[in-house]
Amino acid sequence: MSGATPQRPVPLLTELNRPYWTGGADGAWRLQRCTDCERLVHPPALRCPHDHGALRYVALSGRATVETWTVNEHPFFPGFPPPYLVAFVNPVEDEGVRVLTNLVNVLPEEVTAGMSVRVTFERHTDGDDEVFIPLFEPDL
């Protein structure tokens, strides 16, 4: 793979997580919502962890706030060089949910707790699958 463009690792798609990783095809950030208590759930689960209700994927606004973050400087994945920002963001639709992601198009010193961010997708092809990794950038 000499001369290849650095690429983040692509997640393995399963029946459970496929809507999360492919929703970016139409620009929608999707999480599961409980049909009983209406809470959002992440990571993908078979039943609601709060009341064991059924879950369905819903499209969100794509807006979130930064809860916490760190700058990764360790080369964990070959071909995906540091540094990069790792963050927990909370969707504006349910700030009790935490989504682990990367922050992009922002300098580390510009990130603040409570900062407004919006989803952007990084498209990857893995065999026959197209994966759209949800990343977040400042919501200006």
Secondary structure, DSSP 8 states (H G I E B T S, - for coil): -TT-----------TTTHHHHHGGGGT--EEEEETTT--EE-S--SS-TTT---EEEEE--SEEEEEEEEEE-S--BTTB-S-EEEEEEEETT-TT--EEEEE-SS-GGG--TT-EEEEEEEEEEETTEEEEEEEEEE--
